[in-house]
Amino acid sequence: MHFVSTLAFSLILVSGLMHALWNLLVKQSRHKTVFIWWMFVTSASLFTALLPLLPGEFPRPDRTVLLLGAGGAFCFVLYHLFNGRAYRDGDLSLTYPLSQTAMLYVPVWGILLLGERLSLTGFCGIALVVAGVYSVQLQSLSLAELVRPFRSLNIPSVQAALIAGFVYSLGAVIDKTGVQRYSPLYFTYLLVMFMLALMTVNLSRPRYRAQIGSEWRENRSLILASGPVMMGSFLSFRYGLSLAPMSYAVLVRQVSVLVGVLIGVFFLGESCGRIRFIAALLIIAGVSLIRFG
């Protein structure tokens, strides 16, 4: 029996594709934090408008579900804030690999907290995906370069990247618990609304107020396009997560890194390079093992 069904695998792959697409839209924006807030405004507005058209009534969430939604939103917003600080102030080849250390924690939490069991083939697949995601931004494949990020732990941007990875892994556990306990559709809605509320509090600071209007005027079309894409990414992932072990689902979604590389090469004119090519092969091999192992 496959640990990841065809439906779950397909949903998570779709989520990874859409995740890469909305990240591409973010890259084209001027004020990244403000643009992401506008994305959530658009996505939440569309989601809310569609709710009356859905069959059945909105199931009333109990206190535990509300706490899970709020907790997951807090973790993911914190992840974005620490990640943004790491990328803004640090060398990408140092901070990016360390921000992906969530991939190391997720299987551990899956086994210890959720009672998940990994096959040997699945574990090998996870290891390959982690290796591919870790190495995609490195400058070479030498031993010195592979350990260089861990030699810079006293740098604030590196510390921020490590915190981002750890916080994301906690959010993944909350996410999985939420979609097991409550409808993935409505849990996603709660998560989006809680994240929007937290980001609105963050953007209420004076440094962001002037940027909100200017970002809308400059990138209105990108904002309107990004909302549905992000909503599709969120929904497809959480439906897939409800059908597959967290340890596998979160790792399979890292195919978004591969899609991001392909978009950069074919649409943005970026060079692929030997390291990115090898990293892409590792991710493909790892995802294949997880699916067919």
N, C-alpha and C positions, 0 to 999 in steps of 0.2 A: 504493500500500500504506500502511495506517495504521501510524504508529509505535507507537500504543497500541491493542492488540487489545481487543475487547469484553470478553473475560474479564478481562484485566489491569485495564482501566478499572473494571469492576464490582467487582473485589476491592478496589481502592484506595478506591473510593467507600464500600464497606461498612466498610473500615478507618477512614476519616475519620469516619463516623457513630458507630462504636463508640468512637473516640478522644474525640469530643465528649461521649459519654455517660459515660465513666469520669471525664472531667474534671469533669462536672457532679456526680458522686458525691463527688469530692475536695473540691469547693467546699462541700459540705454537712457535711464532717467538721470536727472541732475542731482536731486537730493534724495538719496537712497532711502533713508528712514521715513521721510515724508511720503515718498512714492509707495512704500510698502503699506503705510497707513491708509492711503487712498485705495490701494488694492483691497484691503479688508473692508473699507467702507462700501466699495462697489460690490464685492462678493456678498457681504452681509445684507445689503439692500436687495440684491437679486434673490438671495436665499429666502428672505422674509416675504418677498412678493410672490414667490412660488409656493410657499407653505399652504395657502388656502386651496391650491389646486391639487394637493396631494391627497390620496385616498386615506380615509380614517382621520382620527383626531390626534393632535399633538399629545403623546402620552405624558402624563404629569411626572416629572422627575422627582425622585425622593432626595433626601438630604445628602446621601452618599454620592449619588450621581452628580449633584450640583458641586459637591466638594471635589470630585474627580475632574469635572470640567474646568473648575477654577484652578485646580492644582496643575492640570496639564497645560492650561493657557499660561500660567505663571512660568512654568519651566520653559516653554517654547519661546515666550517673549524674552525671558532672561537669556536664553541661548542666542537669540538674534542680537541682543544688546552686547553680550560679551564677544560674539563673533565679529560684530561690526567694529568693536574697539580693537580687537586683535588685527583685523585686516587693515584698519585705518592707520594704526601706529606701528605695525611690524612688517617684516619681510614675509611675503606670501609663502615662500618656500619653507619657512620655519613654522608659520602659524597654521597654514592649511592642514598639513599632516596631523598636527596635534589636535586640531578641532575635530578631527575624524576619530579620535580615540573612543567616542561613544560606541563605535562598532565593536570594541573590545569588551565593554561593560554589558552591552545588551544580551549576549548569550549567557553571561554569568547571572544576570538578574532573571533571565528566563528560566534557568535551571533552579536557582535558589528560591526565587519568590513566586514563580508561576508553575513550578513543577514540570517544565517542559523537558523533553528528552531529545537529544540530538544523535542522529546516526553518524557513524564514522565518515561516510561519504558527505553528509551534510556539514559536518565539522570541517572537513577539508575544503568544501565549497566556501564556507564562511572565511576560512583562513586566506583563500585566494582573493576573495572580494576585499578583505581588509588590506591585503598587500597591495592590490591594485589602486584602491582609493588613497592609501597612504602615500604611494610613490608618484601619483600623477603630477604633483607640483614640484618634485625634487629636481635638482639641477644635474645630478648624475646618479648612477647606481652603485657607486663605491661605498664601502663600509663606512668611511668617514662621513659621507653625505647622509647615509641612512640614519646614523645616530646623532647627526648635528642638531636636529631640533631638541633632543633631550639634553644636549650640552648647554642649552641656553635657557634653562629653567628660571634663572634669576631675572630675565627680561619681562617687564610687565605685560607686553603683548603676547608673549608665549604663555604666561600664566593665565591670561584671559582666554586663550584658545583651549587650554586644558580644562578650565572651568566650564567653558561652553560645551565641550564634549561630554563631561560628566553630567551636567544639567540635562542635556538632551536625552541621555540614556534613562534618567529618572522619568522624564516626560513620556518616553516610549512605554515604560511600565504602566504609568497612569492611563495612557491611551488604550493599551490592550485591556486593562481592567474595565475601563469605561465601555468599550464596544462589546465586551462579554456580558456586561450587566444591563445595558440599555441599547436601544436601536442605534446602529451606526449612523444612520441618517440624522437623527435628532441629536445624538451626542456630538456629531460634527458641527451642527448648528450651535449648540451650547458652547463648544470650544471656540468657534469663530467669534461669537458675540463676546465671550470673556476676553479673548485676545484683543479684539477691537477696543474694549473698554480700557484695558491696561495700556495699550498703545496710545489711546487718546489722553490718558493721564500723563504719559511721558511727553507727548507733543504739546501739552499745555504750557510747557516752559517757554520763556520769552525767546530763546534762540531759534525756536521752530515756527513761531507764529507767522512771521513774514514769508516763510517758505511754503506754507500750505497753499495759499492762493496762487503764488507764482508757479508752483509745480503743476497745479491743475491747468493753468493757462498754457503752459509750455507742452505738457504731455497728456492732454485730455484723452486723445485717441488711444494712447498706450494704456492709460488707467482703465478705460472702459473695456479694452480687450483683455486686460490682465485679470479682472475680477472673475469672469466665468472660467478662465483657465485655472486659476487658483482654487476655485470652488470644486472644479472637476478633479483636481489633484487631491484635495483633501478628502472628498467623498470616496473616490475610487480606492485610495490607500486604506481608509478605515473600514470599508467593506472587505477589502482583501485581508486586512489585519484580523477581522473577526473570524475569518475562515482558515487562518494559517498561524503556526507558532510565531510569536513575536521575534524570536531569534532569527528566523528565516526571513520574515516579511520585511523587517527593517533593513536587512542586508541586501535583499533583492532590489529594494527601492534605490540602492546606490547605483543602479544602472543609469540614473539621472546624471551621474558624473561622466559616464561614457557618452551619453547623448550630448552633454555640454561640450565635450571635446569635439564631437563630430560637428556640432553647430559652429563652434569656433573655427574649425578648419574649412568647412565648406561654405559658410555664409559670412564669416567675419574676417576671413583671410589670415587666420592665425596659423603658425607652423605647427605641425604635429610633433615631430621629433621622435627619436628612438624611445625615450622614456615614456612619453604619452602612449605610444603605440604598444609597448610592452604592458603598461598599466591597463590599457583597454583589453588586451588579450587575457590578462589575469582576471579582470572583472567578468568578461564573457565566460571564461572557463568556470569561475566560481559560481556564477548564477546558473549555469548549465548543470553543475553538480547538485546544487540545491534543488533544482526542479526535477531532475531525473534520478537522483541518488536513491 
